[in-house]
Amino acid sequence: MWIDSHTHLDFAVFDPLSPYLQAAQAAQVEACVLAGVQASRWPPLYQLARTSPYPLAPSLGLHPYFLDAHQPDADLAQLQQTLQRQHPNKPWIAIGEFGLDPYCAPLAAQWPLFEAQVQLARAHQLPVILHVRQVHDVVCQYLRRYPVCGGVIHAFSGSLQQAHAYLDLGLRLGIGGALTYPRAQKLRRVMAAIPADAFVLETDSPDMPLCGYQGQTNQPARLPIIAQHLAKLRQLDLTELSVQARQNTLAALPLLAIYLR
């Protein structure tokens, strides 16, 4: 069984959602994490997670890609209020997806939201789901000063040294469709060399299509293909990899276990 640790199944492209969930179940994907990106999307995302018979575990964050759409003061106040009303049987499992991305906007414009979400994660003792592009050293430096309760670096693409820096901070590395491309030699070398407890699997559905599926909507049912590539790299059979990946995901996102009962 597999867990997709990063999806956006609340996006309109998945309407209707049931065929995608049926395909995920058929592929032995037992649960998916719903990564929140905008305050306006948090209520319907949570409603989807609360009512779905298939395990969908929600997180809530303010993604830098949508920086122009965020209302920082109001959104952060809503984030704080939402976390104060956590439901024990259907909790938000993490803060994220949020982070820093120089391709989205100047970092100076992103920084206040990044810092505020890290501090809220610390205050509520929740893990983070971080979107980081080309500023891994900056993020690591900040998190050394302000440690969080674990979490995931989504779609990790840094060096082995940067990988170990995140691992030293108690974070896991999200491995997705990029691994399936023959040109991803640096990423493959890093993924072959990291410790067994360092990774989680993710699709980022509907984004990050796998090699051979370019131009198509990505979906959780393709997670086992990513697993096959990683198993080959690490010289494991799929059963061993499945056990390790599941263990790693639940260690990174402990409240996810509530949705698997």
Backbone bond lengths (Angstrom), bond angles and torsions (degrees), N, CA, C in turn:
res aa  C-N    CA-C-N  psi(-1)  N-CA   C-N-CA  omega(-1)  CA-C   N-CA-C  phi
1 M - - - 1.459 - - 1.519 109.94 -
2 W 1.331 115.62 147.91 1.457 122.28 -176.37 1.517 110.85 -123.73
3 I 1.317 116.18 154.67 1.456 122.59 172.47 1.517 108.00 -122.52
4 D 1.321 116.12 126.94 1.462 121.25 175.42 1.524 107.10 -89.08
5 S 1.311 116.81 109.20 1.467 121.17 -170.66 1.519 113.77 -84.26
6 H 1.347 117.62 2.35 1.476 118.46 -179.38 1.515 109.81 -160.07
7 T 1.333 115.96 108.67 1.461 121.66 175.54 1.532 109.08 -140.57
8 H 1.351 113.18 167.39 1.468 120.92 172.84 1.533 107.42 -129.50
9 L 1.308 115.69 58.38 1.457 121.07 -175.62 1.524 112.88 -71.35
10 D 1.329 116.88 -6.43 1.466 120.00 175.17 1.525 112.14 -82.90
11 F 1.324 118.58 -6.57 1.459 121.25 -179.30 1.536 110.16 -69.18
12 A 1.330 114.98 153.08 1.468 120.87 -174.04 1.528 113.05 -61.58
13 V 1.311 117.74 -26.66 1.463 120.43 -178.52 1.528 111.58 -61.43
14 F 1.329 117.53 -20.37 1.468 121.59 -179.01 1.531 112.90 -96.52
15 D 1.314 117.47 17.96 1.462 120.61 178.74 1.536 109.13 -99.37
16 P 1.336 118.33 113.80 1.454 129.09 5.25 1.533 112.73 -81.03
17 L 1.316 115.21 147.69 1.462 121.21 -173.79 1.525 112.93 -85.31
18 S 1.308 118.03 -28.08 1.467 120.66 -169.85 1.528 114.21 -55.62
19 P 1.343 121.31 -39.10 1.476 118.21 178.61 1.527 112.66 -62.36
20 Y 1.328 117.23 -34.32 1.461 120.72 179.30 1.533 110.77 -70.24
21 L 1.325 116.90 -37.72 1.461 119.67 178.17 1.526 110.71 -70.16
22 Q 1.315 116.88 -37.30 1.469 119.86 176.65 1.523 110.73 -63.84
23 A 1.326 116.33 -40.28 1.466 120.04 177.91 1.523 110.47 -66.23
24 A 1.332 117.20 -38.46 1.460 120.53 177.88 1.526 110.65 -62.63
25 Q 1.327 117.02 -45.19 1.468 120.21 178.54 1.520 111.13 -61.78
26 A 1.317 116.47 -40.95 1.466 120.17 179.16 1.521 111.43 -63.71
27 A 1.340 116.65 -28.57 1.469 121.50 178.50 1.520 111.99 -89.48
28 Q 1.334 116.71 8.41 1.465 123.62 178.78 1.529 112.84 65.63
29 V 1.319 115.56 32.65 1.465 120.87 169.76 1.522 105.98 -91.08
30 E 1.322 116.93 111.29 1.462 120.21 -169.77 1.523 113.69 -86.49
31 A 1.342 118.44 -17.26 1.458 120.80 -177.88 1.518 108.87 -163.90
32 C 1.343 115.17 158.56 1.461 121.59 176.69 1.523 109.29 -134.88
33 V 1.311 115.54 145.10 1.457 121.78 171.36 1.525 108.02 -92.61
34 L 1.333 115.94 132.89 1.461 122.67 176.12 1.522 108.02 -98.58
35 A 1.313 117.42 109.84 1.463 121.69 -177.64 1.522 109.90 -89.16
36 G 1.329 116.97 115.88 1.451 121.70 179.63 1.518 111.60 -76.17
37 V 1.339 116.39 148.41 1.468 120.39 -175.87 1.523 113.75 -131.04
38 Q 1.350 117.71 -20.98 1.455 122.25 -177.85 1.515 109.63 -143.17
39 A 1.326 116.67 144.55 1.461 120.61 -179.11 1.523 111.73 -60.47
40 S 1.330 117.22 -37.16 1.461 119.73 -178.88 1.525 112.21 -65.35
41 R 1.333 116.90 -20.57 1.457 121.04 -178.10 1.526 112.52 -94.72
42 W 1.332 117.68 -10.33 1.468 118.46 -177.03 1.526 113.32 -61.96
43 P 1.344 120.40 -46.81 1.475 118.31 -178.73 1.534 113.76 -60.26
44 P 1.349 120.09 -49.21 1.467 116.94 178.59 1.526 113.20 -66.78
45 L 1.317 117.06 -31.15 1.471 120.05 177.25 1.529 109.87 -63.77
46 Y 1.339 115.85 -44.73 1.468 119.24 179.93 1.527 110.64 -67.23
47 Q 1.330 117.24 -38.69 1.462 120.35 177.72 1.523 110.65 -60.69
48 L 1.331 116.12 -40.30 1.459 120.38 177.62 1.521 110.35 -62.20
49 A 1.327 117.08 -45.82 1.460 120.66 -179.53 1.529 111.47 -65.62
50 R 1.327 115.98 -37.54 1.469 120.29 -176.15 1.518 112.20 -70.21
51 T 1.319 116.93 -33.73 1.466 120.15 -172.45 1.521 114.27 -101.72
52 S 1.319 118.28 -12.27 1.459 120.11 -176.02 1.533 111.56 -71.52
53 P 1.333 118.40 131.34 1.467 119.75 173.75 1.522 112.39 -71.18
54 Y 1.318 116.26 -20.38 1.469 122.21 174.77 1.526 107.46 -88.98
55 P 1.338 118.53 137.68 1.472 120.02 -175.90 1.527 113.68 -64.85
56 L 1.327 115.83 112.60 1.459 123.57 175.29 1.518 107.06 -125.36
57 A 1.328 116.82 116.88 1.461 121.99 -174.43 1.526 109.40 -105.74
58 P 1.343 119.03 122.39 1.458 120.76 -172.01 1.528 113.74 -93.33
59 S 1.322 114.38 146.78 1.457 121.83 167.03 1.526 107.20 -127.18
60 L 1.322 117.45 163.05 1.462 118.98 -178.46 1.512 110.45 -135.70
61 G 1.345 113.80 130.50 1.448 119.21 -177.58 1.514 111.60 -155.22
62 L 1.329 115.09 172.96 1.458 123.74 178.86 1.525 107.74 -118.98
63 H 1.312 115.81 100.84 1.461 123.66 -172.27 1.527 110.20 -76.00
64 P 1.335 118.82 138.72 1.472 120.06 -179.64 1.524 113.78 -63.70
65 Y 1.322 118.15 -22.38 1.463 119.86 179.06 1.523 111.55 -62.18
66 F 1.333 116.37 -29.42 1.463 121.50 -177.42 1.523 111.76 -102.55
67 L 1.323 115.93 28.67 1.459 120.48 -173.85 1.530 111.90 -55.88
68 D 1.320 118.36 -41.73 1.461 120.80 -177.84 1.523 112.30 -66.96
69 A 1.326 117.22 -23.57 1.464 120.60 -178.94 1.531 112.88 -89.11
70 H 1.322 117.06 -17.34 1.464 119.71 -179.13 1.525 110.85 -72.08
71 Q 1.317 115.21 148.94 1.463 123.42 169.69 1.525 105.83 -114.95
72 P 1.326 117.96 88.34 1.462 121.84 -164.60 1.524 115.44 -49.32
73 D 1.319 118.58 -52.34 1.462 119.45 -176.82 1.527 111.32 -63.36
74 A 1.320 116.27 -47.92 1.461 119.99 -178.66 1.520 111.48 -67.24
75 D 1.331 116.65 -41.39 1.464 120.11 -178.21 1.524 111.63 -66.55
76 L 1.314 116.89 -40.96 1.463 119.44 179.24 1.518 110.96 -68.75
77 A 1.326 117.09 -36.06 1.465 120.00 175.60 1.528 110.38 -63.83
78 Q 1.333 116.13 -41.33 1.464 120.00 177.09 1.518 111.26 -64.73
79 L 1.319 116.99 -39.13 1.457 121.21 177.59 1.528 110.65 -61.18
80 Q 1.308 116.26 -46.33 1.467 120.82 178.58 1.532 111.17 -61.31
81 Q 1.313 117.28 -46.16 1.464 121.20 -178.82 1.526 111.36 -65.00
82 T 1.327 116.11 -39.71 1.462 120.10 179.18 1.523 111.08 -63.17
83 L 1.313 116.79 -42.87 1.469 120.59 180.00 1.523 111.80 -67.43
84 Q 1.302 117.18 -29.88 1.465 120.51 178.75 1.525 111.81 -72.27
85 R 1.342 116.55 -15.40 1.462 120.85 -179.39 1.529 111.08 -110.79
86 Q 1.313 117.00 32.77 1.466 120.74 -179.77 1.530 111.00 -55.80
87 H 1.335 116.26 133.30 1.463 121.47 175.60 1.524 108.30 -92.14
88 P 1.333 118.74 126.58 1.476 119.72 -174.84 1.518 114.09 -62.78
89 N 1.339 117.40 -27.86 1.463 119.62 -177.53 1.529 113.57 -93.75
90 K 1.323 117.31 -18.14 1.465 122.19 178.42 1.532 108.87 -139.08
91 P 1.316 117.78 66.46 1.467 119.92 -174.63 1.526 112.88 -81.98
92 W 1.325 114.94 158.20 1.461 120.73 162.41 1.527 106.76 -71.17
93 I 1.316 117.65 129.05 1.467 119.04 -170.02 1.520 113.65 -93.57
94 A 1.354 118.04 -11.82 1.462 120.30 -176.48 1.525 109.22 -165.02
95 I 1.329 115.12 166.33 1.456 122.03 167.41 1.533 106.93 -98.35
96 G 1.317 116.61 121.42 1.452 120.47 -179.90 1.508 111.30 150.22
97 E 1.206 118.31 157.22 1.452 127.01 24.61 1.531 109.60 -96.35
98 F 1.311 116.38 126.94 1.456 121.10 174.26 1.518 107.88 -144.96
99 G 1.336 116.52 172.98 1.454 118.18 179.34 1.504 112.91 160.02
100 L 1.332 114.72 -149.86 1.462 122.96 -177.59 1.526 109.08 -134.19
101 D 1.337 115.47 132.75 1.454 120.76 -177.05 1.522 108.75 -150.57
102 P 1.338 118.41 106.43 1.467 120.37 -178.20 1.516 113.62 -65.10
103 Y 1.339 118.79 -13.18 1.452 121.20 176.74 1.534 111.97 -79.71
104 C 1.325 116.39 -15.66 1.461 120.16 -178.17 1.526 112.44 -88.68
105 A 1.329 116.79 -42.26 1.463 122.51 -175.03 1.519 107.26 -171.93
106 P 1.328 118.28 165.14 1.471 119.47 174.45 1.526 110.76 -54.99
107 L 1.323 116.19 138.91 1.461 120.15 -176.92 1.516 111.88 -59.29
108 A 1.328 117.32 -34.07 1.460 120.07 -179.89 1.526 111.09 -60.00
109 A 1.327 116.87 -33.38 1.461 120.54 179.43 1.535 111.77 -75.45
110 Q 1.334 116.55 -27.04 1.458 120.88 -178.74 1.530 112.84 -85.42
111 W 1.304 115.72 -25.31 1.466 120.41 -168.15 1.530 114.13 -58.34
112 P 1.344 120.05 -45.75 1.470 118.33 -177.58 1.527 113.31 -57.70
113 L 1.342 117.75 -41.02 1.461 119.69 178.63 1.523 111.35 -69.09
114 F 1.309 117.08 -38.81 1.461 120.58 177.02 1.526 110.43 -59.70
115 E 1.314 115.85 -51.93 1.465 120.79 -177.82 1.526 111.06 -61.26
116 A 1.327 117.09 -43.88 1.459 120.47 -178.35 1.526 111.43 -63.13
117 Q 1.327 117.55 -39.39 1.466 119.93 -179.08 1.527 111.69 -71.71
118 V 1.334 116.95 -36.09 1.466 119.20 173.76 1.524 109.54 -60.23
119 Q 1.310 116.93 -45.02 1.458 120.28 -176.89 1.523 111.71 -67.59
120 L 1.335 117.51 -34.98 1.465 119.59 175.74 1.532 111.03 -67.79
121 A 1.322 116.53 -39.21 1.467 119.81 176.29 1.524 110.74 -60.81
122 R 1.313 116.25 -41.26 1.457 120.45 178.24 1.533 110.71 -64.79
123 A 1.330 116.43 -45.04 1.457 120.75 -177.05 1.528 111.94 -64.08
124 H 1.337 116.29 -35.28 1.466 120.34 -177.29 1.524 112.25 -100.17
125 Q 1.323 116.79 5.45 1.467 122.89 176.62 1.530 111.71 53.37
126 L 1.326 114.06 48.75 1.455 121.02 177.55 1.527 110.01 -114.93
127 P 1.329 117.34 148.17 1.468 119.77 173.90 1.518 110.99 -70.65
128 V 1.323 115.64 168.99 1.461 121.60 -179.13 1.522 109.99 -118.37
129 I 1.328 115.53 152.99 1.460 122.89 170.68 1.518 105.37 -119.19
130 L 1.333 116.26 107.41 1.456 121.55 -168.07 1.527 112.34 -107.61
131 H 1.321 113.92 133.72 1.460 123.36 172.71 1.534 106.55 -100.67
132 V 1.335 116.70 112.91 1.473 120.82 -175.87 1.522 108.85 -134.25
133 R 1.339 116.32 123.32 1.469 120.76 175.45 1.519 109.25 -125.85
134 Q 1.313 115.25 120.76 1.460 123.93 171.60 1.527 114.45 63.41
135 V 1.313 118.68 9.65 1.470 120.18 178.19 1.532 110.15 -131.21
136 H 1.325 115.98 37.21 1.459 120.02 -177.99 1.524 111.54 -59.85
137 D 1.322 117.48 -41.62 1.464 119.89 -177.47 1.528 111.24 -65.13
138 V 1.333 116.72 -37.89 1.467 121.09 177.71 1.526 110.24 -63.30
139 V 1.329 116.73 -45.56 1.459 121.10 -179.07 1.528 110.71 -64.98
140 C 1.321 116.79 -44.08 1.463 119.88 178.84 1.527 111.36 -61.28
141 Q 1.304 116.31 -41.87 1.464 119.82 179.48 1.529 110.61 -60.39
142 Y 1.324 116.86 -42.70 1.464 119.82 179.44 1.525 111.26 -67.04
143 L 1.330 116.93 -42.74 1.460 120.14 -177.05 1.530 112.46 -71.32
144 R 1.311 117.64 -21.86 1.473 118.63 172.27 1.523 110.52 -67.43
145 R 1.323 116.06 -34.85 1.463 120.24 177.74 1.520 111.44 -76.51
146 Y 1.335 115.56 -34.23 1.469 120.99 -175.61 1.528 108.83 -130.91
147 P 1.326 117.96 78.35 1.464 121.06 -176.06 1.533 112.07 -63.35
148 V 1.323 115.00 146.89 1.459 121.89 176.86 1.523 109.53 -111.83
149 C 1.329 115.17 171.66 1.469 120.78 -177.73 1.524 110.51 -87.69
150 G 1.317 116.23 55.94 1.453 120.34 177.27 1.513 112.48 75.38
151 G 1.334 114.89 -166.75 1.448 121.32 -178.43 1.512 111.79 133.52
152 V 1.336 116.00 -156.82 1.469 122.43 -170.76 1.523 109.96 -134.53
153 I 1.335 115.75 137.07 1.455 121.67 166.30 1.521 106.38 -92.45
154 H 1.314 115.06 104.33 1.466 121.92 -175.06 1.532 110.67 -65.43
155 A 1.339 115.45 136.16 1.470 122.38 174.34 1.523 111.53 51.00
156 F 1.308 116.23 51.73 1.465 120.08 -177.21 1.525 110.76 -61.44
157 S 1.348 115.44 135.59 1.464 120.10 179.64 1.522 111.74 -141.68
158 G 1.330 116.94 21.63 1.453 120.51 -177.68 1.516 113.00 -87.29
159 S 1.310 114.65 -165.54 1.465 121.85 -178.51 1.524 110.76 -84.51
160 L 1.335 115.40 171.08 1.464 119.67 176.67 1.529 110.11 -64.62
161 Q 1.320 117.46 -38.17 1.459 120.54 177.12 1.525 111.01 -61.48
162 Q 1.324 117.44 -42.94 1.461 120.69 178.26 1.525 111.04 -68.11
163 A 1.315 116.49 -35.44 1.464 119.70 175.80 1.521 110.40 -58.74
164 H 1.315 116.65 -47.39 1.467 119.99 -179.53 1.519 111.66 -66.66
165 A 1.327 117.42 -31.44 1.463 120.00 176.65 1.527 110.43 -62.77
166 Y 1.327 117.25 -42.61 1.464 120.59 176.60 1.528 111.17 -66.80
167 L 1.315 116.83 -41.56 1.462 119.84 -179.52 1.520 110.69 -62.55
168 D 1.314 117.02 -38.06 1.464 120.70 177.19 1.528 111.76 -62.97
169 L 1.332 116.58 -23.65 1.466 121.91 178.17 1.528 112.22 -90.30
170 G 1.328 117.14 3.48 1.459 120.87 178.01 1.511 114.85 84.41
171 L 1.325 117.34 16.59 1.458 121.89 -179.31 1.528 110.80 -101.13
172 R 1.333 115.77 151.85 1.461 121.46 173.26 1.526 110.22 -103.98
173 L 1.318 115.63 163.83 1.463 122.25 -175.99 1.516 110.09 -107.42
174 G 1.346 116.77 123.89 1.448 121.52 178.51 1.514 111.51 -78.99
175 I 1.342 116.80 126.80 1.457 123.05 -177.21 1.519 108.67 -115.94
176 G 1.345 115.99 121.37 1.458 120.09 -176.09 1.505 113.37 -130.32
177 G 1.332 114.69 -149.38 1.451 121.52 -171.52 1.506 115.51 -61.66
178 A 1.336 117.87 -24.08 1.472 119.72 -179.65 1.525 111.79 -57.22
179 L 1.320 116.72 -29.54 1.464 120.92 -177.75 1.531 111.88 -65.04
180 T 1.319 117.45 -22.32 1.465 120.48 -174.40 1.526 113.46 -82.62
181 Y 1.336 118.15 -5.29 1.464 121.21 -178.32 1.529 110.75 -90.69
182 P 1.326 117.75 130.56 1.465 120.58 -179.28 1.533 113.44 -56.40
183 R 1.326 117.10 -29.95 1.473 119.68 -178.38 1.528 113.15 -73.59
184 A 1.321 117.98 -9.97 1.468 121.57 -174.66 1.532 110.85 -83.34
185 Q 1.326 116.91 52.47 1.457 120.63 -173.84 1.527 112.58 -68.21
186 K 1.334 117.07 -40.37 1.467 119.68 178.60 1.531 110.37 -61.81
187 L 1.330 116.68 -47.48 1.460 120.62 179.56 1.521 110.66 -60.62
188 R 1.313 117.21 -40.97 1.465 120.37 -179.52 1.524 111.30 -64.22
189 R 1.328 116.55 -39.81 1.472 118.86 178.17 1.526 110.82 -63.71
190 V 1.317 116.14 -41.45 1.470 119.69 179.32 1.519 110.38 -64.86
191 M 1.325 117.49 -44.92 1.460 120.67 -177.25 1.525 112.42 -67.49
192 A 1.317 116.90 -26.92 1.463 119.88 176.50 1.523 111.75 -75.66
193 A 1.336 116.78 -22.97 1.468 120.70 -171.69 1.521 114.50 -100.80
194 I 1.337 118.53 -17.07 1.463 119.90 -176.16 1.527 110.97 -72.32
195 P 1.327 118.07 158.79 1.474 120.98 178.35 1.525 112.55 -62.60
196 A 1.311 115.91 162.96 1.466 120.98 -176.19 1.521 112.78 -64.33
197 D 1.327 117.19 -28.51 1.460 120.02 -176.56 1.521 113.19 -93.90
198 A 1.337 118.18 15.42 1.463 121.58 -169.22 1.519 114.71 -92.89
199 F 1.331 119.94 -16.29 1.464 120.98 -167.37 1.523 112.68 -119.56
200 V 1.323 114.37 155.69 1.464 122.67 164.70 1.527 107.01 -131.05
201 L 1.316 116.44 158.33 1.462 121.57 -179.01 1.524 110.47 -101.36
202 E 1.328 116.26 145.82 1.460 120.85 -177.10 1.517 109.75 -156.02
203 T 1.347 115.72 155.97 1.465 119.36 174.66 1.522 112.62 -110.35
204 D 1.334 118.45 -26.86 1.470 122.68 -171.98 1.519 110.37 62.04
205 S 1.321 118.03 27.12 1.469 121.60 179.14 1.527 110.08 -51.93
206 P 1.346 116.56 132.51 1.469 130.03 12.36 1.531 114.74 -93.03
207 D 1.334 117.14 8.66 1.467 120.81 -174.25 1.531 111.22 -97.07
208 M 1.331 115.83 -174.83 1.464 124.16 178.79 1.533 112.58 51.62
209 P 1.336 118.64 58.42 1.470 120.27 -179.39 1.525 111.87 -60.65
210 L 1.313 115.32 148.61 1.455 121.35 178.36 1.526 110.07 -76.96
211 C 1.321 115.40 160.21 1.462 120.62 175.20 1.531 109.23 -59.15
212 G 1.322 115.69 130.10 1.455 120.99 -176.65 1.511 113.38 95.37
213 Y 1.344 116.69 -11.10 1.464 121.76 -179.67 1.533 111.29 -121.30
214 Q 1.327 117.02 19.33 1.456 120.25 -179.33 1.524 109.98 -57.60
215 G 1.328 115.59 140.10 1.455 121.29 179.99 1.510 114.28 83.97
216 Q 1.335 117.60 -3.65 1.460 121.45 178.93 1.524 110.42 -105.44
217 T 1.320 115.60 156.07 1.462 120.96 175.13 1.522 108.85 -68.08
218 N 1.303 116.21 121.26 1.466 119.30 177.37 1.529 109.23 -71.79
219 Q 1.332 116.12 153.89 1.462 119.90 -177.48 1.525 110.26 -152.56
220 P 1.342 116.90 157.36 1.465 120.71 -176.88 1.524 114.29 -59.14
221 A 1.321 118.12 -26.55 1.470 120.40 -179.50 1.517 112.40 -60.35
222 R 1.336 117.64 -16.89 1.465 120.51 -179.80 1.530 112.32 -91.69
223 L 1.310 117.28 1.71 1.470 119.76 179.30 1.530 112.16 -57.51
224 P 1.343 120.36 -41.51 1.464 119.52 179.53 1.530 113.90 -59.42
225 I 1.332 117.90 -25.74 1.469 119.68 177.47 1.526 109.76 -67.49
226 I 1.339 116.21 -42.40 1.467 120.09 175.22 1.521 109.59 -60.37
227 A 1.326 116.11 -43.17 1.466 120.90 179.54 1.522 111.55 -60.13
228 Q 1.324 117.47 -39.67 1.460 120.94 179.49 1.527 111.19 -61.43
229 H 1.319 116.09 -42.47 1.464 119.95 178.51 1.524 110.84 -64.30
230 L 1.326 117.13 -43.08 1.461 120.35 -179.36 1.526 111.11 -68.27
231 A 1.315 116.99 -39.22 1.463 120.36 178.81 1.529 110.90 -61.76
232 K 1.313 116.25 -41.02 1.466 119.93 178.29 1.520 110.69 -63.81
233 L 1.322 116.60 -43.11 1.465 120.81 179.51 1.517 111.69 -61.76
234 R 1.320 116.06 -41.74 1.466 121.55 -174.51 1.527 112.53 -92.73
235 Q 1.325 116.19 1.97 1.468 122.53 177.10 1.532 110.93 57.16
236 L 1.337 113.84 50.32 1.459 121.66 177.12 1.519 108.86 -122.59
237 D 1.329 117.01 155.90 1.459 117.60 168.71 1.526 107.98 -84.55
238 L 1.325 115.66 164.53 1.459 120.12 -172.70 1.526 112.55 -64.57
239 T 1.313 117.42 -31.67 1.462 119.38 178.72 1.523 110.76 -65.11
240 E 1.317 116.84 -44.98 1.476 120.24 177.28 1.514 111.13 -60.66
241 L 1.327 115.80 -44.12 1.455 119.41 -178.75 1.522 110.99 -65.82
242 S 1.319 117.48 -39.71 1.459 121.44 179.86 1.521 111.15 -61.02
243 V 1.303 116.53 -45.39 1.479 120.93 179.42 1.521 110.26 -62.09
244 Q 1.339 116.19 -45.29 1.463 119.92 -178.48 1.529 111.41 -66.81
245 A 1.326 116.96 -44.09 1.462 120.45 -178.44 1.523 111.19 -63.65
246 R 1.321 117.03 -41.18 1.467 120.66 178.86 1.526 110.41 -63.87
247 Q 1.308 115.96 -44.99 1.464 121.07 178.66 1.523 110.57 -60.45
248 N 1.319 116.94 -43.87 1.466 121.15 -179.40 1.522 111.71 -64.36
249 T 1.342 115.99 -41.20 1.462 119.95 -177.68 1.524 110.77 -66.05
250 L 1.313 117.34 -41.82 1.462 120.17 179.63 1.529 111.33 -70.81
251 A 1.332 117.36 -28.15 1.462 119.94 175.05 1.524 110.73 -71.47
252 A 1.341 116.51 -37.29 1.466 120.96 -179.66 1.518 111.69 -73.77
253 L 1.330 117.12 -35.93 1.466 123.24 -174.95 1.526 108.88 -130.36
254 P 1.328 118.81 74.49 1.469 121.54 -169.97 1.526 114.90 -59.08
255 L 1.345 118.45 -35.33 1.454 119.93 -177.80 1.527 112.35 -69.28
256 L 1.304 117.78 -13.16 1.453 121.67 174.81 1.533 110.76 -57.94
257 A 1.318 117.05 -30.51 1.462 121.05 -178.66 1.531 112.10 -58.49
258 I 1.337 117.35 -29.80 1.461 120.99 179.52 1.522 110.56 -61.17
259 Y 1.325 116.79 -34.23 1.465 120.45 -177.58 1.524 112.27 -81.10
260 L 1.310 118.19 -6.33 1.466 121.94 -179.35 1.506 112.45 -101.91
261 R 1.315 117.51 2.53 1.461 119.75 -177.67 1.530 111.23 -69.85
